[in-house]
Amino acid sequence: MGVRANSRPGTRQSVTGLRRALAVGALGVLGAVTAFAAASGPADAAASTLGAAAAQSGRYFGTAIAAGKLGDSAYTTIANREFNMVTAENEMKIDATEPNRGQFNFTNADRIYNWAVQNGKQVRGHTLAWHSQQPGWMQSLSGSSLRQAMIDHINGVMAHYKGKIAYWDVVNEAFDDSNGGRRNSNLQQTGNDWIEVAFRTARAADPAAKLCYNDYNIDNWTWAKTQGVYNMVKDFKSRGVPIDCVGLQSHFNSGSPYNSNYRTTISSFAALGVDVAITELDIQGASATTYANVVNDCLAVSRCVGITTWGVRDSDSWRSGDTPLLFDGNGNKKAAYTSVLNALNAAPSVSPSPSPSQSPSQSPSQSPSQSPSQSPSQSPSQSPSQTPSGACSATIATISSWPGGFQSEVTVRAGSAPVNGWTVKWTWPGGQSFSSLWSGTQTVSGSNVTVRNADYNGSIAAGGSTTFGFTANGTAATPAITCTSP
Ligand code: G3I
């Protein structure tokens, strides 16, 4: 592929509860996505594994698993101990699962799935529609027959795992590396709507799975590719195309390095109303500082639901020469492992209260993970609004700031009754001005700001929430804000 250059242990009981919830979800009970209601307070004891540490803030920590390594006890010992989410590195891809048209083979995919659920882990499905790793028969198709083959493939694989997969990477790597447009692939040549057809097909095939768009080099907020994917997701959300999550692969190397705007990328996607996951993390050289930065950026955004490293040990990596993972070839913990564990343990904890299982009739996009929880990093700068009884309330938080500008996220919450339409108001304290705003429509009169809901996010269920975001000129501010509902 084309990566450039290249108990909380607060209480022991809580982690037990998490693991039970993970196991139940992974064992195929509908509601494969486990979410947790937020509580306040820092973790009061350190967890000793990545999965348990991530679980303290309601997140997961996963790894890619290769079926061919499940006989290696050194490998499975680390994988089982440290991780609570599993992605099949190659075994659920198109060439593996449908080697001949209409003949599905889940032998190796099931080996990984069964190992995961038997060890109490959830599973991310990877991947259903991709220009790469297509079997020969699919590579030779085009036009409507390829379009139909894609639909048949999605239906065939998702039927096999119906109700059992937490997140599916429905479409992988569909954008061009540099120009912000679509990659020119055989799938793209079937028509620009192929991605939304894939998502609509996937929703119908397994309404319990969260449906993700997954790509590399969409980590840096300033890159055209990132903006291209962002605009697609925004368009999908505005038109009701069923997308629930964005996967940032995050293969960082010298040609595609970590950038401090990564947090802006995560929060900006999240502000569109999707979960964000870091799906294939590896960092050339495995800088402990960079790994901690990545983890802290995820922890700063409430809808960043989890992190997956692309392999267990350096020797398992698709680019082992870069020694990019958390364990060395002998299975020893590297410095980056410790920095990741410490960052996870420093996150404010949540009380695990398993969400109600999603029923097939529920849209996974109405995710329990859209909880009214506050992002850990947002809490200190939040300014609570007056809350009209039975209506809506809002909080504003600074996501990031730089000389002369800043980015904020506003969370709008319903009270005990549903909200149908909302209006948020504030007054800029120091001459600030919008540069862009999303998921809302603004009216500005002098220093007085009014933001109303967009077409697609005016309805909030009782107890639910939505967000909008903006970038602005001036000094970061968290003014008092009000929310009214007609
Ligand atoms: O198993 C065969 C082996 O029998 C044969 O002798 C050997 C000869 O080349 O090939 C082996 O298969 C290789 C397979 O990995 C398992 O190691 C394939 O050639 C090789 O192409 C394949 O590479 C995988 C790559 O995706 C293919 O695109 C990597 O393992 C896998 O880590 C990588 O994962 C991708 C994600 O799916 C999407 N994002 C980028 C990421 C890294 O490229």
Boltz pocket constraint, residues with backbone or C-beta under 6 A from the ligand:
constraints:
  - pocket:
      binder: B
      contacts: [[A, 1], [A, 89], [A, 90], [A, 132], [A, 133], [A, 216], [A, 249], [A, 280], [A, 318]]
      max_distance: 6.0
